Amino acid sequence: MKTKESATDAVQSLAQWSENCEHPTPFALFLDLIGWSEETYGERLCSEQQPLIGYLEASKLAQALEAWSERPQEVETIVADIVEAA
């Protein structure tokens, strides 16, 4: 079971890594997969094109999804904070 700190680290790591990527980013795909983008913006962020995902991006995405599966409300709060700060 992930702790709140490890869940935060997983999501922040994906978000920070995604700053190096062109849109759509792995973080945008994460937001689509957890339903956050549709709930917040009314649409998916990766509806027309999927991000390029290499092994490192896939690993970070998997860790963030695992954190969300174990602590969904906390991860959604973390996501809101990250998006608000951007």
LUMFIDO-511013 format. One line per 8 residues: number of its first residue (from 1); their letters; for each residue x, y, z of C-alpha. Coordinates in steps of 0.05 Angstrom, whole numbers, plus 5000, padded with zeros to 4 digits. Example, Ala and Ser with C-alpha at 12.3 -4.5 7.8 and 13.67 -1.06 7.14 Angstrom:
2
1) AS) 5246 4910 5156  5273 4979 5143
***
This chain:
86
1) MKTKESAT) 5000 5000 5000  5027 5068 4981  5033 5122 5033  5008 5192 5020  5080 5214 5010  5096 5160 4960  5031 5174 4922  5049 5248 4920
9) DAVQSLAQ) 5119 5230 4895  5092 5185 4840  5044 5236 4813  5093 5294 4819  5147 5254 4785  5102 5240 4725  5080 5313 4722  5152 5339 4725
17) WSENCEHP) 5176 5289 4673  5119 5309 4627  5145 5380 4626  5198 5353 4578  5146 5325 4530  5104 5356 4475  5029 5356 4482  4996 5309 4493
25) TPFALFLD) 5040 5290 4552  5041 5227 4594  5011 5269 4651  4953 5289 4605  4941 5216 4590  4941 5202 4665  4888 5256 4675  4846 5224 4620
33) LIGWSEET) 4854 5154 4649  4832 5174 4719  4773 5215 4691  4799 5281 4719  4803 5318 4652  4731 5301 4632  4706 5318 4701  4743 5384 4704
41) YGERLCSE) 4745 5407 4631  4687 5367 4602  4733 5333 4551  4792 5287 4545  4860 5319 4535  4885 5263 4490  4823 5254 4447  4857 5266 4380
49) QQPLIGYL) 4927 5239 4393  4960 5194 4444  5026 5215 4475  5090 5180 4457  5106 5133 4514  5174 5103 4524  5194 5054 4579  5210 5110 4629
57) EASKLAQA) 5144 5146 4616  5107 5080 4621  5140 5065 4688  5122 5134 4716  5051 5128 4689  5044 5059 4721  5068 5085 4788  5019 5144 4786
65) LEAWSERP) 4961 5098 4767  4979 5051 4823  4979 5109 4872  4910 5131 4845  4882 5061 4851  4903 5058 4924  4889 5131 4945  4842 5161 4892
73) QEVETIVA) 4818 5222 4932  4887 5241 4955  4915 5234 4885  4859 5277 4856  4876 5331 4907  4949 5326 4887  4930 5332 4814  4887 5393 4828
81) DIVEAA) 4946 5426 4864  4993 5410 4807  4946 5437 4753  4930 5499 4794  5004 5514 4803  5019 5507 4728
***
